[in-house]
Amino acid sequence: MRRWAAVLVMLLGCATQASTGASDSSATTSGSSGSSASSSGGIPGPTSSGESGSSGDASSSSGGGSAEGLLFVDGVVVGLGVADIRVVDGKISMLGELTAGPGETVIDLEGRWVTPAFIDSHVHLVYTPAGSAFAARGVAGAVDLAAPVAIFGTDMAPLQVLATGPMVTAELGYPTQSWGSNGYGIECADAAAAVAAVDLLAGLGAAAIKLPVTGAPQLPDALAAAAARAHVLGLPVVSHALSDDQARRAALAGVDILAHTPTEALSASTIAAWKGRTVISTLRAFGGSATTVANLKALRAAGVTVLYGTDFGNTMTAGIDGSELALLLQSGMTPKEILAAGTSAPAAHWAGFKGALGEIAIGFDASFLVLAADPMVDPTVLASAEAVYLRGVRVSP
């Protein structure tokens, strides 16, 4: 028996927060919805209301359906319970106990769990192109935190990508003399040049401004000036800062987000300086040491928001990274907090994803994971979804 009806959901409102390369597949109108799984243990092929036939194998390309006229039935939507999901034009149009309409494609999710698709808040997808693989392994949105300006004209669909463009750095500053020598940094001689670089990137459509805080060469005055200009323009500021001193200086300059969990032990004063701000996890990117994990735990305890991120390009797992999830567990985060760090928290944080990603809610994109096990028991199952739907289209497997 379903626990609640569609009319109740519609009366209560549209936004219910979940607590917490691949090719698009085409629709099929054949199949049987009479069982919760095929003999191979996968998700049954879809059926059309009023039609019958034998179901296809779960891994077949016919399992995807189109972005219109889909009804997902009997799945456990994490945070809501058993519910049906109606998808029209790639958006969730109804939630609750629903009846298939004429010609509507029905996909049976009985015995499965459903969560929003993930957002990875730290990637480098120009440096290491893998947008399609990210989508196929459960990521609907990503934030590229350093790339040449050409990224602003790059379409990585079905993955939705926000970008900072190049880092704003000192002359010969990080990362221009190493991995980012080919356009990954704008070198600035002084504070005026740094402010001009911020204006340039904002005009190109940057979702944030990234200011590295490293060893010499640095422009201490330029950091604060660039951060202040970004804030005037309504843009958050992200910093690469790995040591205690670097994290402290980033906080003093007005930086909003640590691009990484620092790898050097943080002092109590530095941790306190970050209260109310944000850190992107990237625990695996620098080895997942006990010190780094302890830093994340201390930052969380001080009231710092944690966003899931992998630093892909440095790491090489395209898609949701099970090792990163396991390290988040080691830091003391609960399964509910881990799910939020990859879904609702970044969707609320990054303006470009608000109202579209991060929730199973009416009006949001139908971008979600179908899981064989409960992620509130073991969140690492998020890295091995049985199926991934982005805007209602099955992209994997």
N, C-alpha and C positions, 0 to 999 in steps of 0.2 A: 504494500500500500504506500503510495506516495505520501510524503509528509506535508506538502503544502501545494496550493493550487496557483495557476497562472494569474488569476484575477487578484489574488492577494499580493503577489509580487508587483503587479502593475499599480495597485493602490498605494503600496508602500513606497514606490519610487523606482527610478531607473538604475541607480548606482548602488550595487551591493558588492562590497569589497571582499575579495577572497582573502581569508586570513592566512593569514599565514605568517660543388654544386649538385642541387636536386631539381627535378622538373615537376610542374604542376600536373596532377592527375585529372583525368576527365571523368564525368559522371557515368554511372551505369544504371539501368532501370531493371536489371535482373537481380535475383538473389532471394534469400529467405531470411527473415528476421526472427525466426522461431527459437534460436539458441543464442546464448551469450558469447559464444566463441566458436570458431571453426575447429576442425579436427587438429589443425596445426597449432592451436592455442592462441591465434591472433584474433583481431577484430573482424567480425563478419563483414562481407561486402554489403553495400547499401541496397535497399529495396525501394521501389516506388510504391506509394499508396495506391492500392487497387490492382497491382500487378504481382505476379508470382513467378517463381523459377528457382533454379539452383544457384546458391551463392558462390561467388568466386573466392579464391584463396585470399587470405588476409593481406598477403604481400603483393598482390597483383596491382597493376596500375589502375584498375577499375575501382579500387577502393576509395578513391578520393572524393568523388562527387564534384559538383561545381560550386561556385560561390553564391548561388541562388537556390532557394527552395529546399534547404536541408533541415532535417529534424533529427537531432541526436537524442536518443531516449535512454533513460534508466541509468545513466552514469552518476557516480557520486561526485558532485561538485564540491571540492574541498572548501570548507567553511560554510556551505549551504545545506548539504545533504543530497539525497537522491533527487534529481531534477532533469527535466528535458530542456534542450536548448534549441530554439528555432533560429535559423540563420537565413537572412535575406540580404542579397547584395553585399555579402562579406561581413555584415554586421549582425550582432545578436539582437533579435527583435522581440523575443519573448523568452521567459524562463518559467518553469513550473511543471504542472501536470498537463501535458498538451496532447491533442489528437491530430494525427497527420491529416493534412488537407489533400485534395485531389492532385495527383501527380507529384506530390512532395517526396523527395528522396529521404528515406529513413535509415539511420545508422544506429545499430544497437550497441550500447556501451554498458550493458548490465555486467556487474562484476569488475568494472574499471573505475579509476579515479580520474578526475579532470581538474587541471590547474591552468592558470594563465601561462602562456608562453613566456620565456625569460627575456630580460633586458640585461645585456653585458655592458657595464658602464666604463670599461677600459679595454679598447681594442686598437689594433693598427692594421686596417684592412686594405690600405694601399701598399704598405710595406710587405705584407703577406696576404695576397688576395684569397679570400675563402668565404665570401658572402653567402653563396649557395649552400655550402657545407654547414655554415652557422645556422641557416634557416632549417635545414634538414635535421639538425640535431637540437632543435628546441628553442632557438633564439629568434624572437620576432623583432627586437630592436637592439641597437648597439650604439655606443658613443666612441667615435674614433678620436683619440686624444693626441694625435700628432700625425700630420700628413701634409704633403705639398698642397698649394691652393687649388690645384686641379680637382681635389676631392669634392669641391662644391658643385661641380658639374657632373659628378659621377652617380649613376643610378645602380644601386645594388639590390634592386627588387628580386625576390619578395622581402628581403631584409630591409627594415627601415633604419637608416643610419643618420645620426647627428654627428657633427664634426666641429673640432676647434680650428682645423687648419694647422699651420706651423706654430711651434712654440715661439713666444716672444722672449728673446734671449740677448745676452751681451754679445759684443763682437768676439768671435771665436768661442762663444759660450756653448754649453750643452744644448742640443746634441749635434751641433754642426761639424764637430771635428771627429765624430765617430759614426755610429750607425745612421744618423740623420743628416749626413753631409749633402744630400741631394734634395734640398728644399724643405726639410723638416723643421727648420728654425728660421726666424727672421732676426738677423743680427742688428742690434741697436747700439748706437754710440752713447746715448744719454737718455734722460727721462723723456725729453720731447720726442725723440725718435720712437721710444717705446709706446707712448701715447698715440702717435701717428699709426703705428703698427696695429694697435687695438682698433682704431677707427677703420683701418683698411679691412681687417678681418670681420668686424661687425657688419660692414657694408657688403661683404661677400656672403653673409649668412651664417657666421659662426654661432654655434649653440653655447659656447663658453670660450674663455681665454685661458690658455695654459702658459704659466710662467715657471720655468724650472728654478729651483732654489738648490744650488749645488756648491761646489768649491769654486775657486777663481777660474776664469774671470766672471765677475758678477757686477751688477749695477744696483747696489742697495737702494738708492733713492728711486731708481726707475721701477723697482718692484711695486712700491707703494703707489707711485703715480699711475702705473699701468692698471693696477687693481682698482684704484679709485675711478679711473676712466671707464673701465669695464662695468663697474657698478652703476655709474651714471647712465650707461647705455642699456642697463637691465640684464647684463650678462654675468653669470657666476664665474669665479676664478678658480682654476685648478692648478696645483703645483706638484711637480716631481720633487720630493724631499724625503730622503731616506734616513738621515741621522737625526739625533735629538736637536742639535743646533739648527739644522736646516728646517725641521718642522717648527721650531720655535720662531725662527725668522719669518717663515711663511705666515704663521698666525699673526705676528706683529705687523706684517705688510697688508693684512686684510684679506688673505686668501680664504676661500670658502671650503675648498675640497682638497683633501690629500689624495693624489692619484694612486698612491700605494700605502699600505700599512708600512710605516717605517721599520727598517730592519735592525737599527741600533736601539738599545734599551732607552725608553723615554723617561724623562724625569717627571716628577709629580707636577712641577710648574708647567711644563710643556703640555702634559695631558690636560691640565686645567684650562690652558689657553685655547684648547680645541673644543671645549664644552659648547654644545649647541651647533657645532659645524658637522662636517661630513667626511668620511673616509671610504675609499674604494678598496675592497679587500686585497686582491692580488697576492694572497698568501703564498701560493705555489710558485709564483714568478721568480722569487728569489730564494727558493729552497724550502719554504715553510718551516723555518727554524722555530725552536721553542721561544726564542726572544720575540720574533715577529708575531707569533700567535698570542703571546702574553701581552704585547702592545695592543693588539686588537681588543683583547678582553678588557684591558684597562681603559681604552678609549670608549668602548661601549658603556662601561660602568660609569664613566664621567658624563654620559649623555651625548655621545657622538653617534650620529646616524651612520649605519653601515650599508653600503651598496655593494652588491655582488659585482666583481670584475676580475678579469683573468690576465690582462696585459697580453692578449693574443698578439703574436708577432715575436714576442719574447718567449712566451709559451707557445705550444703548437697544437693544442687540442681545439679543433674548430667545433663550436657548439657548447652546450652546457658541460662543464668540466667536473666530473665526479670527484676528482682529487681536491679541487677547490672546495666543494661542498663538504667533504670529509674534514678538511682543515677548519672550516667554519664551525663544524660540530666540536672540534677540539678546543676552539676558542670559547666554548660555553654557550653558543647560540642554540636555541631550541629549533626543532624542525619548522615551527610556525614562523620564527624570526628569519630563518634561512630562506624560506619561500618568499617572505615579504621583501627581503634584501634583493631578490632577483625579479620581483614583479611590482607590487604596489608601491614600494618605497622609491625606486628609480622613476616609475611612471609619474609619481607626484613631484619628484625632484626636477626632472628634465622637462621643460615646457613643451618640447616637441612631441612628447609621448602622452601628455595629459589628455584624458578623455578618450583615448584610443587603445592603449595597452595597459597591462598590469592587473586587470580585473576581469572576472566573468560577470558582466553586467550589461543590462539593456542599453543599446546605443554604442557599445564598445566594439572594436574589431573582434571577429570570431577567430582569435588567435590563441590556441590552447594546446595543451599536452594531454594525451590519453595514456594513462599509466596502468600497469598490471598490479601494482601494490600501492599501499597507502603511504604517501610521502610524509605524513605526520608521524609515522613510525620510523621510517628510514628515508630521510630526504635525498640520499644519494640515488634513489630510483629516478629522480628527476632527470638524470643524465642518460637514461635509457628508456625513453618513451616508446610505447608501442606505435604511436602515431602522433604526428605533428600537423596541426592545421593552422594556416596563416590566412586571415581574412576569409575563412571558410573553405579554403582549398587545401587538400591534403598534400603535403610536400615530402612526407616520409612516413614509413619506409617505402 
